[in-house]
Amino acid sequence: MPALDLQLVTASIANTRFAALLNYFTTIDSTNSRAVEAATADAPDGTVFIADEQTAGRGRGGHSWHSAAGDGLYVSAIVRPSIALSEALWLSLAAGLAAQRAIRETAHLEADIRWPNDLLIGTKKCGGILVETASYPGTPAHLRYAVIGIGINVNHTAFPPELAELATSLRIESNTIAYREALLANLLVALESEIDLLEAELRGNLQGSSLLERFTAASTWVEGKRVCVDEDGGYAGTTAGLDRRGFLLVIGDDGVVRTVLSGGVRPE
């Protein structure tokens, strides 16, 4: 696939925090790793790392990510919203909504969000989100920065045999080439909007539905889904909504309501 046209993207995101801060690589080890390094060195809010290919891409829980050169979109954005570190999970949920909106606007596909960070079309994964955070020395409760990493399978036509039953792409699902410039621009505009909404909500100035309400409406996994969870020794149950912090609640088959804190959630 051809290289990204950054001038086109920049023109489309002119009114966002990201407009003049795009860093583009044809190949990189990991956009998140580079973004974390830059954020630690006080790179400004809105700095974005973009790659055609990652050689050491990673997902939540240290999972690797299949990266075919030029077929995917791999983006990591440094943001510094005024929120507490304890509220950082909300950034993952906001990023999921932004990615869902960008996929809808670009490829006319409706992606599902598997709490907290998987993007699915049907039963197959088309993308993922990894948010990494840090606090200020001496003020550990306040967020210093968050790196929001989003990877989306865009124009892959096939996957390795071990992934073929698990992964899909926008091109496979729509039978049409998706333009990465449009997807990237739509993603950054949507991410800007979601972060602004989150900050307004935390200030008590939100007009409309809360983040948790919107995420619940956007994901079939939040309520009434039979799942297996790989924490607390592993258990099965039915999802029962989000708690006020954004963590998933699951009613176990033993009747106990558990809060999923870090484990992966999969269909039973």
FENCOR-V800859 format. One record per backbone hydrogen bond with DSSP energy under -0.5 kcal/mol. CO is the residue of the C=O (numbers start at 0). NH is the residue of the N-H. If there is no record, write none. Layout:
co:nh
CO:NH
CO:NH
This chain:
co:nh
3:5
4:8
5:9
6:10
7:11
8:12
9:12
10:13
12:15
15:18
17:20
20:47
21:23
22:49
24:51
25:52
27:54
28:55
29:33
30:34
31:35
32:36
33:37
34:38
35:39
36:40
37:42
38:41
43:46
46:77
47:22
48:75
49:24
50:73
51:69
51:71
52:27
56:64
58:61
59:62
62:58
67:70
67:71
70:153
70:154
72:74
72:151
73:50
74:149
75:48
76:78
76:147
77:45
78:145
80:82
82:142
83:86
84:87
86:89
87:90
87:91
88:91
88:92
89:93
90:94
91:95
92:96
93:97
94:98
95:99
96:100
97:101
98:102
99:103
100:104
101:105
102:106
102:107
102:108
103:107
108:110
111:113
111:119
112:114
112:220
113:116
113:117
116:128
117:113
117:119
118:125
118:126
119:111
120:123
123:120
124:167
125:152
126:118
127:150
129:131
129:148
131:146
133:143
133:144
135:138
138:135
138:141
140:84
140:85
141:135
144:133
145:78
145:147
146:131
146:148
147:76
148:129
149:74
150:127
151:72
151:153
152:169
153:170
159:162
159:163
162:165
162:166
165:124
168:172
169:173
170:174
170:175
177:179
178:182
179:183
180:184
181:185
182:186
183:187
184:188
185:189
186:190
187:191
188:192
189:193
190:194
191:195
192:196
193:197
194:198
195:199
196:200
197:201
198:202
199:204
199:205
200:203
205:207
209:213
210:214
211:215
212:216
213:217
214:218
218:221
221:240
224:238
225:267
226:236
227:265
228:234
230:233
234:228
235:252
236:226
237:250
238:223
240:248
242:245
246:242
247:259
248:239
249:251
249:257
250:237
251:254
255:251
255:257
257:249
257:259
258:260
259:247
263:229
265:227
